[in-house]
């Protein structure tokens, strides 16, 4: 694979880099297999043949200006590749796509996209499609391997939600990366936004500023996140483009928030699965930081989560947990409530002390009302009973600490 010399500032997003690092560590054998088995000649011939069957190949002599644009955009992205353009048969709407082959750019136009877009918008479209090739061919081809490994994992009969969600997020962030490539080529956010909206809607006359205001209005809702599988919603893409154009120092974090939203238990990817595992360990450590909680029954319960669990030897702070639970949805807070409740009931001999501790921690972490409701229901406590424990929790914890100190 020929090296790519980057000319424009187009780099993979943090998610690309994090999932790459994860797969290199956790799926080493699969990674190495794909790293040593690049696209073979038979595969390349099959791709070319399928293009010939399903499209009209546009000759350079018939569209010299279009090819001149494509070649120039490729050079600006640092790609030394041969570009071939095709027009698909029986198109459904406007679009463009890239058929991947190493060191070759096969761009397929769908519908009357070349007639609908102006000169700069076509450059933006070419920049987007060629950025797919840049992502797969640059950085030693590592992000192509990521794509292949994730595809393999999702096709496995044992594939679970985290595998599917990781593949989805990688695809969404790849489209965002390619929009960044388009912006780098034309150096104008409104041109890229107009191109996107025209392609997505088929509307020939688009006011990019108006659509950016529309996107801003949508994103006022803090619960908005990308729900599609292959492409982020247009308002997310438009907002991301504007963030980059404005050189917002928090662009990556804001884009991540738009794509992923708050952490949700039902839709964890491989990376957020690790985050939840870390939060679980931190919650258990927080509870068992109190020496009086470390009874044989409680430790045995902790070792159901981590077979080699040992309680923390130093004071455990909750600052990281407070920050983490400020950015999760209700499903994660419920999970934390039930986790605390598990330990509250793991040793009945401790009486009210664990519940007092759980009420204290849930208050600090910002979900005490929900924990109180769950505890009342699951423990079958009257409202006045749990209110009394909550009111006396400081004294109860002091009593528990004093009791262990005298033994």
C-alpha positions as CSV (number, residue, x, y, z in Angstrom):
1,X,0.0,0.0,0.0
2,X,1.5,3.3,-1.1
3,X,2.1,5.8,1.7
4,X,-0.1,8.9,2.0
5,X,1.6,12.3,2.5
6,X,-1.0,14.5,4.2
7,X,-1.2,18.0,2.8
8,X,-4.4,19.2,4.4
9,X,-5.2,18.9,8.2
10,X,-7.5,15.9,8.2
11,X,-7.0,13.5,11.0
12,X,-9.1,10.6,12.4
13,X,-11.4,11.4,15.3
14,X,-10.7,10.3,18.8
15,X,-13.2,7.4,18.5
16,X,-11.3,6.1,15.5
17,X,-8.1,6.1,17.5
18,X,-9.6,4.6,20.7
19,X,-11.3,1.7,18.9
20,X,-8.2,1.0,17.0
21,X,-6.2,0.8,20.2
22,X,-8.8,-1.4,21.8
23,X,-8.9,-3.9,18.9
24,X,-5.1,-4.0,18.7
25,X,-5.1,-5.1,22.4
26,X,-8.2,-7.2,22.7
27,X,-8.4,-8.8,19.2
28,X,-4.8,-9.2,18.5
29,X,-5.0,-12.4,16.4
30,X,-7.8,-11.2,14.3
31,X,-6.0,-7.8,13.8
32,X,-2.8,-9.5,12.7
33,X,-4.7,-11.8,10.3
34,X,-6.3,-8.8,8.5
35,X,-3.0,-6.9,8.6
36,X,-1.3,-9.7,6.7
37,X,-4.2,-10.4,4.3
38,X,-4.8,-7.2,2.3
39,X,-7.1,-7.0,-0.7
40,X,-6.1,-9.8,-3.1
41,X,-6.1,-9.7,-6.9
42,X,-9.2,-11.8,-7.2
43,X,-11.1,-9.4,-4.9
44,X,-9.9,-6.4,-6.8
45,X,-11.0,-8.0,-10.1
46,X,-14.4,-8.8,-8.7
47,X,-14.9,-5.2,-7.6
48,X,-13.9,-3.8,-11.0
49,X,-16.2,-6.3,-12.8
50,X,-19.2,-5.5,-10.6
51,X,-18.6,-1.8,-11.3
52,X,-18.6,-2.5,-15.1
53,X,-21.9,-4.5,-14.8
54,X,-23.8,-2.0,-12.6
55,X,-22.6,1.4,-13.9
56,X,-21.7,3.6,-16.8
57,X,-18.0,4.3,-16.7
58,X,-17.4,8.0,-17.5
59,X,-14.4,8.5,-19.9
60,X,-11.9,11.2,-19.2
61,X,-12.2,12.5,-22.7
62,X,-16.0,13.0,-22.3
63,X,-15.8,14.8,-18.9
64,X,-12.3,16.4,-18.7
65,X,-13.3,19.2,-16.3
66,X,-14.8,16.7,-13.8
67,X,-11.7,14.5,-13.9
68,X,-9.5,17.6,-13.5
69,X,-11.5,18.4,-10.4
70,X,-11.2,14.9,-9.0
71,X,-7.4,14.7,-9.7
72,X,-6.9,18.1,-8.0
73,X,-8.9,17.1,-4.9
74,X,-6.9,13.8,-4.7
75,X,-3.7,15.7,-4.8
76,X,-4.9,18.2,-2.1
77,X,-5.7,15.2,0.2
78,X,-2.2,13.8,-0.4
79,X,-3.5,10.8,-2.5
80,X,-1.4,9.6,-5.4
81,X,-4.1,7.5,-7.0
82,X,-5.8,6.9,-10.3
83,X,-9.3,8.2,-10.3
84,X,-12.2,6.6,-12.3
85,X,-15.7,8.0,-12.2
86,X,-18.9,6.0,-12.8
87,X,-22.6,6.8,-13.1
88,X,-24.9,4.2,-11.6
89,X,-27.8,2.7,-13.4
90,X,-31.4,3.1,-12.1
91,X,-30.5,5.5,-9.4
92,X,-32.6,6.2,-6.3
93,X,-32.0,9.8,-5.5
94,X,-28.8,11.8,-5.4
95,X,-25.6,10.3,-3.9
96,X,-22.0,9.3,-4.4
97,X,-20.0,6.4,-3.1
98,X,-16.5,5.0,-3.2
99,X,-15.6,1.4,-4.2
100,X,-12.4,0.7,-2.3
101,X,-9.3,-0.7,-4.0
102,X,-5.7,0.0,-2.8
103,X,-4.2,2.9,-4.7
104,X,-7.3,3.3,-6.9
105,X,-10.2,5.7,-6.5
106,X,-13.4,4.4,-8.0
107,X,-16.1,7.1,-7.4
108,X,-19.7,6.3,-8.3
109,X,-22.3,9.1,-8.9
110,X,-26.0,8.3,-8.2
111,X,-28.6,10.3,-10.0
112,X,-28.1,13.8,-11.4
113,X,-25.8,14.8,-8.7
114,X,-23.2,16.3,-11.1
115,X,-25.9,18.5,-12.6
116,X,-27.4,19.5,-9.2
117,X,-24.2,20.7,-7.5
118,X,-22.2,23.7,-8.5
119,X,-18.4,23.6,-9.1
120,X,-17.3,24.0,-5.5
121,X,-20.0,21.7,-4.2
122,X,-18.7,19.0,-6.6
123,X,-15.3,19.5,-5.1
124,X,-16.7,19.1,-1.7
125,X,-18.5,15.9,-2.7
126,X,-15.2,14.5,-4.3
127,X,-13.4,15.6,-1.1
128,X,-15.8,13.6,1.0
129,X,-15.6,10.4,-1.1
130,X,-11.9,10.5,-1.5
131,X,-11.5,11.0,2.2
132,X,-12.9,7.5,2.6
133,X,-9.9,6.3,0.6
134,X,-7.6,8.6,2.7
135,X,-9.0,7.0,5.9
136,X,-8.4,3.5,4.7
137,X,-5.1,4.0,3.0
138,X,-3.5,6.5,5.3
139,X,-2.0,5.8,8.8
140,X,-0.5,2.5,7.5
141,X,-4.0,1.2,6.6
142,X,-4.9,0.7,10.3
143,X,-8.4,2.1,10.0
144,X,-9.2,-0.2,7.1
145,X,-8.2,-3.0,9.4
146,X,-10.4,-1.6,12.1
147,X,-13.3,-1.6,9.6
148,X,-12.5,-5.2,8.6
149,X,-12.2,-6.5,12.2
150,X,-15.4,-4.9,13.3
151,X,-17.2,-6.4,10.2
152,X,-15.8,-9.8,11.2
153,X,-16.9,-9.4,14.8
154,X,-20.5,-8.4,13.8
155,X,-20.8,-11.4,11.5
156,X,-19.8,-13.8,14.2
157,X,-22.8,-15.9,15.5
158,X,-21.8,-14.8,19.0
159,X,-21.9,-11.1,18.2
160,X,-23.5,-9.0,20.8
161,X,-24.8,-5.4,21.1
162,X,-21.3,-3.9,21.9
163,X,-19.9,-5.4,18.6
164,X,-22.8,-4.0,16.5
165,X,-22.7,-0.7,18.3
166,X,-19.0,-0.3,17.8
167,X,-19.3,-1.0,14.0
168,X,-22.2,1.5,13.8
169,X,-20.2,4.3,15.7
170,X,-17.1,3.6,13.6
171,X,-19.2,4.1,10.4
172,X,-20.8,7.3,11.7
173,X,-17.5,8.8,12.8
174,X,-16.0,7.8,9.4
175,X,-18.7,9.9,7.7
176,X,-17.9,12.8,10.0
177,X,-14.2,12.4,9.1
178,X,-15.0,12.5,5.4
179,X,-17.0,15.7,5.9
180,X,-13.9,17.1,7.5
181,X,-12.0,16.1,4.4
182,X,-14.6,18.0,2.2
183,X,-14.2,21.1,4.4
184,X,-10.4,20.9,4.2
185,X,-10.7,20.8,0.4
186,X,-13.1,23.7,-0.2
187,X,-12.3,25.7,3.0
188,X,-15.9,26.9,3.3
189,X,-18.4,25.3,5.7
190,X,-21.5,26.7,3.9
191,X,-20.4,25.0,0.7
192,X,-20.1,21.6,2.4
193,X,-23.4,22.0,4.2
194,X,-25.2,23.0,1.0
195,X,-23.7,20.0,-0.8
196,X,-24.9,17.7,2.0
197,X,-28.4,19.1,2.1
198,X,-28.8,19.0,-1.7
199,X,-27.6,15.3,-1.8
200,X,-29.9,14.3,1.1
201,X,-33.0,16.2,-0.1
202,X,-32.7,16.6,-3.8
203,X,-33.4,20.3,-3.4
204,X,-31.5,22.3,-6.0
205,X,-31.5,25.6,-4.1
206,X,-30.3,25.4,-0.5
207,X,-29.6,28.2,2.0
208,X,-26.8,26.8,4.1
209,X,-27.0,29.5,6.8
210,X,-30.7,28.7,7.3
211,X,-30.0,25.0,7.6
212,X,-27.2,25.7,10.2
213,X,-29.7,27.7,12.2
214,X,-32.2,24.8,11.9
215,X,-29.5,22.4,13.1
216,X,-28.7,24.6,16.1
217,X,-32.3,24.6,17.0
218,X,-32.6,20.8,16.9
219,X,-29.4,20.4,19.0
220,X,-30.8,22.5,21.8
221,X,-32.4,19.2,23.0
222,X,-29.7,17.6,25.2
223,X,-31.0,14.1,24.4
224,X,-30.4,14.3,20.7
225,X,-28.0,11.7,19.4
226,X,-27.3,9.9,16.1
227,X,-29.8,7.1,15.6
228,X,-29.0,6.0,12.0
229,X,-26.7,3.1,11.2
230,X,-24.6,4.3,8.3
231,X,-24.7,8.2,8.3
232,X,-25.2,10.7,11.1
233,X,-28.3,12.9,10.7
234,X,-27.7,15.9,8.4
235,X,-28.1,18.4,11.3
236,X,-25.3,16.6,13.2
237,X,-23.0,16.7,10.2
238,X,-23.8,20.3,9.5
239,X,-23.0,21.3,13.1
240,X,-19.8,19.3,13.1
241,X,-18.6,21.0,9.9
242,X,-19.3,24.5,11.5
243,X,-17.5,23.5,14.7
244,X,-14.4,22.7,12.6
245,X,-14.7,25.8,10.5
246,X,-14.9,27.9,13.7
247,X,-11.8,26.0,15.0
248,X,-13.7,25.3,18.2
249,X,-11.2,23.8,20.7
250,X,-13.9,21.6,22.1
251,X,-15.1,20.4,18.7
252,X,-14.2,16.7,19.2
253,X,-16.0,16.6,22.6
254,X,-19.1,18.3,21.2
255,X,-19.2,16.0,18.1
256,X,-18.8,13.0,20.4
257,X,-21.8,14.2,22.4
258,X,-23.9,14.7,19.3
259,X,-23.0,11.2,17.9
260,X,-23.2,9.2,21.1
261,X,-25.3,11.2,23.6
262,X,-25.3,10.2,27.3
263,X,-24.0,6.7,28.2
264,X,-26.9,4.2,27.9
265,X,-26.9,0.7,29.3
266,X,-28.9,-0.8,26.5
267,X,-26.6,0.5,23.7
268,X,-23.0,0.1,24.9
269,X,-20.2,-0.3,22.4
270,X,-16.9,-2.0,23.2
271,X,-15.4,1.2,24.6
272,X,-18.4,2.2,26.8
273,X,-18.7,-1.4,28.0
274,X,-15.2,-0.8,29.5
275,X,-16.4,2.4,31.0
276,X,-19.3,0.7,32.7
277,X,-17.0,-2.0,34.0
278,X,-14.7,0.7,35.4
279,X,-17.7,2.5,37.0
280,X,-18.8,-0.8,38.6
281,X,-15.4,-1.4,40.1
282,X,-15.3,2.2,41.4
283,X,-18.7,1.9,43.0
284,X,-17.8,-1.3,44.7
285,X,-14.5,0.2,45.9
286,X,-16.4,3.2,47.2
287,X,-18.7,1.0,49.3
288,X,-15.9,-1.3,50.6
289,X,-13.6,1.6,51.4
290,X,-15.2,1.5,54.8
291,X,-13.5,-1.3,56.8
292,X,-16.8,-2.2,58.6
293,X,-18.3,-3.2,55.2
294,X,-15.6,-5.9,54.6
295,X,-17.3,-8.8,56.1
296,X,-16.9,-12.3,54.6
297,X,-20.4,-12.2,53.1
298,X,-19.8,-8.8,51.5
299,X,-16.4,-9.7,50.1
300,X,-17.8,-13.0,48.7
301,X,-20.4,-10.9,46.9
302,X,-17.8,-8.5,45.5
303,X,-15.9,-11.6,44.2
304,X,-18.9,-12.6,42.2
305,X,-18.1,-9.5,40.1
306,X,-14.3,-9.8,40.3
307,X,-13.0,-13.2,41.4
308,X,-9.7,-11.8,42.7
309,X,-11.3,-8.7,44.3
310,X,-9.5,-7.1,47.2
311,X,-10.9,-3.9,48.9
312,X,-9.0,-0.7,48.4
313,X,-6.1,-0.1,50.7
314,X,-6.3,3.7,50.5
315,X,-9.0,6.3,50.9
316,X,-11.4,6.3,47.9
317,X,-12.6,9.6,46.4
318,X,-15.8,9.9,44.5
319,X,-15.0,12.9,42.3
320,X,-14.6,10.8,39.1
321,X,-17.9,9.0,39.8
322,X,-19.7,12.3,40.4
323,X,-18.6,13.5,37.1
324,X,-19.4,10.2,35.3
325,X,-22.9,10.0,36.6
326,X,-23.6,13.5,35.5
327,X,-23.4,12.3,31.9
328,X,-25.4,9.1,31.8
329,X,-29.0,8.3,31.1
330,X,-31.5,6.9,33.6
331,X,-30.7,3.3,32.7
332,X,-27.1,3.7,34.1
333,X,-28.4,5.4,37.2
334,X,-30.8,2.5,37.8
335,X,-28.0,0.1,37.3
336,X,-26.0,1.9,39.9
337,X,-29.0,1.9,42.3
338,X,-29.4,-1.9,42.0
339,X,-25.7,-2.4,42.4
340,X,-25.7,-0.5,45.6
341,X,-28.8,-2.4,46.8
342,X,-27.0,-5.7,46.1
343,X,-24.4,-4.8,48.6
344,X,-26.9,-3.4,51.1
345,X,-28.5,-6.8,51.3
346,X,-25.4,-9.0,51.0
347,X,-24.9,-9.3,54.8
348,X,-28.0,-8.9,57.0
349,X,-25.9,-8.9,60.1
350,X,-24.8,-5.4,59.2
351,X,-28.4,-4.2,59.8
352,X,-29.0,-0.6,58.7
353,X,-25.4,0.5,58.2
354,X,-25.0,-0.5,54.5
355,X,-28.3,1.3,53.6
356,X,-27.0,4.4,55.4
357,X,-23.8,4.2,53.3
358,X,-25.7,3.6,50.1
359,X,-28.0,6.6,50.8
360,X,-24.9,8.7,51.5
361,X,-23.1,7.7,48.3
362,X,-26.2,8.0,46.1
363,X,-26.8,11.5,47.4
364,X,-23.2,12.4,46.5
365,X,-23.5,10.8,43.0
366,X,-26.8,12.6,42.2
367,X,-29.4,9.9,42.2
368,X,-30.6,9.5,45.8
369,X,-34.3,10.1,45.0
370,X,-34.2,7.2,42.5
371,X,-32.2,5.0,44.9
372,X,-34.7,5.7,47.7
373,X,-37.6,4.7,45.5
374,X,-35.9,1.5,44.5
375,X,-34.8,0.6,48.0
376,X,-38.3,1.2,49.4
377,X,-39.8,-1.1,46.8
378,X,-37.2,-3.9,46.9
379,X,-36.7,-3.8,50.7
380,X,-40.4,-3.3,51.4
381,X,-39.8,-0.4,53.7
382,X,-42.3,2.2,54.7
383,X,-41.6,5.8,53.7
384,X,-41.0,6.8,57.3
385,X,-38.5,3.9,57.8
386,X,-36.2,4.9,55.0
387,X,-36.6,8.6,55.8
388,X,-35.5,7.9,59.4
389,X,-32.4,6.0,58.2
390,X,-31.6,8.8,55.7
391,X,-32.0,11.4,58.5
392,X,-29.7,9.4,60.8
393,X,-27.2,8.2,58.2
394,X,-24.3,10.3,59.5
395,X,-24.7,9.0,63.0
396,X,-25.2,5.4,61.8
397,X,-21.9,5.5,59.7
398,X,-20.0,7.0,62.7
399,X,-21.4,4.2,64.9
400,X,-20.4,1.5,62.3
401,X,-16.8,3.0,62.1
402,X,-16.5,3.1,65.9
403,X,-17.7,-0.5,66.2
404,X,-15.0,-1.8,63.9
405,X,-12.4,0.4,65.6
406,X,-13.1,-1.4,69.0
407,X,-12.8,-4.9,67.6
